[in-house]
């Protein structure tokens, strides 16, 4: 085990742990003594009809969702709703390679799936809060993959679904891209097959990964218009790469990121219907708002639209942002205003 202060409450804010016990994974292995980090906002009403679940994306924790998406000035308003923000397994805060004891520590941490995340979250919401229905399940990127998993695997529990910048089935383009991120980390000699002494030992590999994410995490317009200066206030391209991209990933744990990459690369709800994506999405009963980001190169809007067409009654709501996929962080002026508007409309139907 490695103690990484980035994942401590001093950095991540206030959260609790739910003991999920021994969780049998889709791989057949058992995650032993698993813990799920979560934070709540607002009050659950008497008939438990105001519960909202918010899921997290790759490298993101509940803290970013709290800071950017939740508040009385947002659609996810804790004065109206009981909001549960949950950190996915392998996030660095919930059970992850660096904070799990032997024999499942570090490189021996089990391979997880998006389905395993939802199984753990199901235990949390049913056992800790006795919730059997969500007014809304919402999340972006990998969080959106979890939204699709919830809506397909537990259609009776999800009244509304809002996957943001995500697809229900990972594309071949995505698989290749994520493999390059994995290779960037594991090619670092200090990676040592996952048995490094400190996350900072793998700084070179993490920096390579950060530069790869920078290539399509942001849109071509972001670079052409030098929005790293006008929006983010960075003085040069090098300043942006070092001061934003590398600085963002550097404090994180490499094994935790690789754990999440594995889930990202294998995300596919069609496995619930023998590989038939149309049949899988046909199971969704939720009122669904599919929210691609206009300039997203990770999950292009046309791919999200194809999913939307397969969901009965679903509405396509494109969020305009030249920041591309990284617009999820709320950098784009007006991004959250659009998202809040779409979510507010969804919550009224």
Legacy VTK file of the C-alpha trace (Angstrom):
# vtk DataFile Version 3.0
C-alpha trace
ASCII
DATASET POLYDATA
POINTS 349 float
0.000 0.000 0.000
1.056 3.590 -0.662
-0.228 6.603 1.224
-1.119 9.270 -1.336
-2.157 12.556 0.274
-3.917 13.714 -2.910
-6.786 11.393 -2.027
-7.041 12.558 1.605
-9.921 14.720 2.905
-7.587 17.730 3.073
-7.604 17.713 -0.757
-10.859 15.923 -1.521
-13.101 17.537 1.053
-15.601 15.814 3.296
-16.736 12.313 2.339
-17.735 9.069 3.981
-16.941 5.434 3.315
-19.499 2.694 2.799
-18.285 -0.841 3.427
-19.358 -2.928 0.436
-17.731 -6.041 1.868
-16.624 -8.780 -0.497
-17.846 -7.898 -3.979
-17.871 -10.643 -6.615
-16.734 -8.965 -9.815
-17.783 -9.591 -13.402
-14.337 -11.134 -13.953
-15.140 -13.796 -11.362
-12.580 -12.472 -8.883
-13.679 -11.058 -5.529
-12.752 -7.572 -4.342
-12.322 -8.120 -0.619
-13.212 -5.544 1.995
-14.211 -2.972 -0.602
-15.021 0.603 0.347
-16.984 3.153 -1.632
-16.417 6.872 -1.009
-19.478 9.084 -1.222
-20.795 12.461 -0.128
-24.384 13.638 0.209
-26.169 16.969 -0.092
-29.709 17.884 0.871
-32.301 15.772 2.657
-34.063 12.611 1.535
-37.806 13.222 1.680
-40.255 10.879 3.383
-41.234 8.917 0.280
-37.620 8.932 -0.998
-38.692 10.351 -4.333
-36.073 13.126 -4.561
-32.862 11.085 -4.757
-30.272 11.904 -7.414
-27.111 9.893 -8.062
-24.033 11.649 -9.479
-21.163 9.521 -10.806
-17.519 10.423 -11.447
-15.312 10.411 -14.542
-11.798 9.175 -15.324
-9.301 10.806 -12.939
-12.104 12.847 -11.375
-13.334 12.485 -7.815
-16.488 13.490 -5.991
-14.834 16.812 -5.131
-14.975 18.142 -8.720
-18.623 17.099 -9.046
-19.415 18.863 -5.774
-17.573 22.029 -6.758
-18.829 22.345 -10.355
-22.218 20.608 -10.592
-23.925 20.712 -7.172
-25.356 23.775 -5.452
-28.450 25.891 -4.918
-27.512 27.871 -8.033
-27.500 24.676 -10.128
-30.110 22.211 -11.365
-28.658 19.739 -8.855
-30.025 21.829 -6.015
-29.634 20.329 -2.517
-32.520 22.460 -1.255
-34.786 20.379 -3.524
-33.042 17.032 -3.923
-31.084 14.480 -1.947
-27.900 14.187 -3.968
-25.431 11.320 -3.627
-22.058 11.844 -5.283
-20.145 8.577 -5.444
-16.511 7.925 -6.353
-16.127 5.015 -8.736
-14.021 2.053 -7.639
-10.365 2.566 -8.505
-10.812 6.352 -8.326
-8.071 6.720 -5.743
-10.554 7.607 -2.996
-12.750 4.488 -3.056
-11.019 1.096 -2.973
-8.054 1.374 -5.322
-4.733 -0.358 -5.951
-2.664 1.917 -3.719
-5.022 1.886 -0.691
-5.916 -1.820 -0.676
-4.072 -4.292 1.521
-2.278 -7.416 0.308
-2.930 -9.756 -1.388
-4.818 -7.315 -3.664
-2.514 -4.322 -3.346
-0.898 -2.381 -6.181
-0.396 -4.496 -9.334
-2.486 -7.329 -7.874
-5.612 -5.201 -7.598
-8.456 -6.919 -9.490
-9.521 -5.854 -12.983
-12.796 -3.984 -12.654
-15.680 -3.099 -14.954
-18.286 -0.351 -15.132
-20.758 -3.059 -14.125
-18.773 -3.600 -10.929
-19.079 0.102 -10.166
-22.844 -0.056 -10.492
-23.031 -3.220 -8.387
-21.126 -1.457 -5.604
-23.269 1.673 -5.933
-26.411 -0.462 -5.830
-25.302 -1.870 -2.474
-24.652 1.639 -1.186
-27.993 3.167 -2.141
-30.158 0.188 -1.200
-28.429 -0.733 2.052
-27.372 2.665 3.393
-30.401 4.679 2.247
-33.043 2.095 1.303
-33.523 3.875 -2.031
-35.321 1.884 -4.723
-35.757 4.621 -7.324
-33.753 7.614 -8.539
-35.300 10.803 -9.802
-32.113 11.197 -11.869
-28.794 9.489 -12.502
-26.243 11.812 -14.074
-22.541 11.765 -14.840
-19.989 12.727 -17.464
-17.487 10.708 -19.514
-16.821 7.507 -17.521
-19.540 8.765 -15.216
-21.825 8.773 -18.255
-20.844 5.179 -18.961
-22.043 4.401 -15.432
-25.306 6.237 -16.156
-25.916 3.996 -19.174
-25.072 0.929 -17.080
-27.561 1.969 -14.401
-30.318 2.645 -16.946
-29.820 -0.690 -18.719
-29.054 -2.940 -15.737
-31.659 -1.407 -13.379
-34.271 0.222 -15.634
-36.942 0.110 -12.933
-34.792 2.227 -10.592
-33.894 5.067 -12.961
-36.676 7.589 -13.687
-34.368 9.977 -15.560
-30.918 9.522 -17.059
-28.437 12.138 -18.250
-25.190 10.769 -19.707
-22.911 13.725 -20.483
-20.099 13.361 -23.048
-20.298 9.571 -23.086
-21.429 6.645 -25.206
-23.080 3.399 -24.190
-20.508 1.319 -26.049
-16.855 2.293 -26.256
-15.691 2.816 -29.838
-12.701 1.151 -31.486
-11.126 4.599 -31.738
-11.488 4.978 -27.972
-9.988 1.563 -27.303
-6.873 2.415 -29.278
-6.582 5.820 -27.653
-6.901 4.460 -24.114
-4.312 1.781 -24.903
-1.836 4.563 -25.747
-2.500 6.117 -22.337
-1.803 2.790 -20.669
1.377 2.349 -22.710
2.595 5.824 -21.755
2.554 4.909 -18.068
3.740 1.309 -18.255
6.644 2.140 -20.580
8.264 4.205 -17.817
11.163 2.093 -16.435
10.218 3.247 -12.928
6.788 1.702 -13.407
8.361 -1.538 -12.242
5.356 -3.641 -13.270
3.150 -1.666 -10.901
5.352 -2.040 -7.833
6.788 1.474 -7.642
7.621 2.986 -4.257
5.934 6.334 -4.891
3.608 7.705 -7.541
6.216 10.376 -8.274
8.640 7.629 -9.340
6.527 7.281 -12.480
6.502 11.004 -13.262
7.963 10.589 -16.770
5.271 8.117 -17.803
2.533 10.212 -16.233
3.807 13.291 -18.090
3.705 11.397 -21.403
0.156 10.333 -20.664
-0.803 13.934 -19.823
0.477 15.152 -23.201
-1.494 12.443 -25.021
-4.670 13.431 -23.164
-3.964 17.026 -24.190
-4.075 16.107 -27.883
-7.760 15.147 -28.043
-9.020 16.023 -24.577
-9.220 19.575 -25.891
-10.592 20.527 -29.294
-8.582 21.699 -32.294
-10.303 25.085 -31.929
-9.030 25.301 -28.362
-5.482 25.296 -29.729
-6.093 27.277 -32.904
-7.758 30.092 -30.985
-5.183 29.919 -28.164
-7.935 29.436 -25.636
-5.338 28.072 -23.222
-4.530 31.792 -22.856
-7.870 33.555 -23.242
-9.914 31.060 -21.178
-7.365 29.447 -18.845
-4.948 32.339 -18.520
-1.806 30.362 -19.365
0.957 32.437 -20.944
2.135 29.937 -23.561
1.467 26.459 -24.897
4.359 25.102 -22.813
2.936 26.873 -19.779
-0.412 25.176 -20.426
1.077 21.683 -20.875
3.236 21.955 -17.754
0.975 24.073 -15.570
-2.361 22.446 -16.396
-2.024 19.012 -17.960
1.067 17.641 -16.224
0.239 19.384 -12.962
-3.288 17.923 -13.011
-2.178 14.290 -13.263
1.087 14.407 -11.314
-0.313 13.925 -7.786
-2.505 10.973 -8.828
-1.679 7.302 -8.479
-0.633 5.540 -11.730
-2.212 2.218 -10.765
-5.505 3.955 -9.994
-5.514 5.617 -13.407
-4.728 2.297 -15.101
-7.557 0.639 -13.175
-9.968 3.253 -14.510
-8.550 2.984 -18.045
-9.313 -0.733 -18.072
-12.960 0.004 -17.219
-13.123 2.806 -19.780
-11.692 0.610 -22.555
-14.169 -2.216 -21.893
-17.347 -0.203 -21.211
-20.198 -1.690 -23.235
-23.813 -2.144 -22.152
-24.469 -4.403 -25.155
-23.093 -7.303 -23.094
-26.489 -7.300 -21.346
-28.084 -8.289 -24.681
-25.577 -10.686 -26.250
-23.740 -7.866 -27.990
-26.842 -6.192 -29.442
-26.536 -2.503 -28.544
-29.998 -1.662 -29.883
-31.574 -4.347 -27.734
-29.614 -3.232 -24.666
-30.585 0.425 -25.029
-34.134 -0.677 -25.745
-34.343 -1.773 -22.112
-34.073 1.788 -20.858
-37.290 3.083 -19.305
-35.849 6.371 -18.052
-36.665 9.736 -19.528
-33.267 10.306 -21.082
-31.350 13.398 -22.102
-28.192 12.496 -24.037
-25.751 15.383 -23.658
-22.720 15.339 -25.960
-20.257 18.235 -26.015
-20.114 19.886 -29.428
-16.324 19.793 -29.929
-15.624 16.566 -28.022
-12.991 14.367 -29.684
-13.244 11.597 -27.058
-16.966 10.942 -27.463
-17.954 12.766 -30.684
-21.484 14.131 -30.737
-22.463 11.985 -33.731
-21.664 8.826 -31.753
-23.780 10.064 -28.848
-26.586 10.837 -31.286
-26.557 7.254 -32.555
-27.105 6.031 -28.986
-29.880 8.570 -28.507
-31.769 7.215 -31.528
-31.877 3.765 -29.917
-33.450 4.969 -26.647
-37.215 5.337 -26.643
-38.225 8.969 -26.245
-34.674 10.173 -25.622
-33.764 13.777 -26.334
-30.423 14.945 -27.739
-29.145 18.105 -26.030
-25.779 19.259 -27.395
-23.668 21.352 -25.028
-21.707 23.935 -27.001
-18.099 24.137 -25.820
-14.887 24.732 -27.757
-12.998 23.241 -24.803
-14.037 19.809 -26.091
-14.169 16.903 -23.666
-12.325 18.846 -20.981
-15.246 21.268 -21.009
-16.725 18.888 -18.425
-14.657 20.752 -15.836
-16.681 23.898 -16.424
-13.883 25.965 -18.008
-16.036 27.185 -20.890
-17.969 30.334 -20.034
-21.590 29.321 -20.222
-20.971 25.549 -20.051
-22.719 25.007 -16.722
-25.553 27.334 -17.689
-26.311 25.008 -20.607
-25.989 21.834 -18.544
-28.133 23.238 -15.753
-30.771 24.248 -18.290
-30.924 20.781 -19.836
-31.011 19.080 -16.431
-33.671 21.453 -15.104
-35.860 20.699 -18.123
-35.342 16.958 -17.666
-36.242 17.154 -13.987
-39.590 18.783 -14.804
-40.826 16.084 -17.219
LINES 1 350
349 0 1 2 3 4 5 6 7 8 9 10 11 12 13 14 15 16 17 18 19 20 21 22 23 24 25 26 27 28 29 30 31 32 33 34 35 36 37 38 39 40 41 42 43 44 45 46 47 48 49 50 51 52 53 54 55 56 57 58 59 60 61 62 63 64 65 66 67 68 69 70 71 72 73 74 75 76 77 78 79 80 81 82 83 84 85 86 87 88 89 90 91 92 93 94 95 96 97 98 99 100 101 102 103 104 105 106 107 108 109 110 111 112 113 114 115 116 117 118 119 120 121 122 123 124 125 126 127 128 129 130 131 132 133 134 135 136 137 138 139 140 141 142 143 144 145 146 147 148 149 150 151 152 153 154 155 156 157 158 159 160 161 162 163 164 165 166 167 168 169 170 171 172 173 174 175 176 177 178 179 180 181 182 183 184 185 186 187 188 189 190 191 192 193 194 195 196 197 198 199 200 201 202 203 204 205 206 207 208 209 210 211 212 213 214 215 216 217 218 219 220 221 222 223 224 225 226 227 228 229 230 231 232 233 234 235 236 237 238 239 240 241 242 243 244 245 246 247 248 249 250 251 252 253 254 255 256 257 258 259 260 261 262 263 264 265 266 267 268 269 270 271 272 273 274 275 276 277 278 279 280 281 282 283 284 285 286 287 288 289 290 291 292 293 294 295 296 297 298 299 300 301 302 303 304 305 306 307 308 309 310 311 312 313 314 315 316 317 318 319 320 321 322 323 324 325 326 327 328 329 330 331 332 333 334 335 336 337 338 339 340 341 342 343 344 345 346 347 348
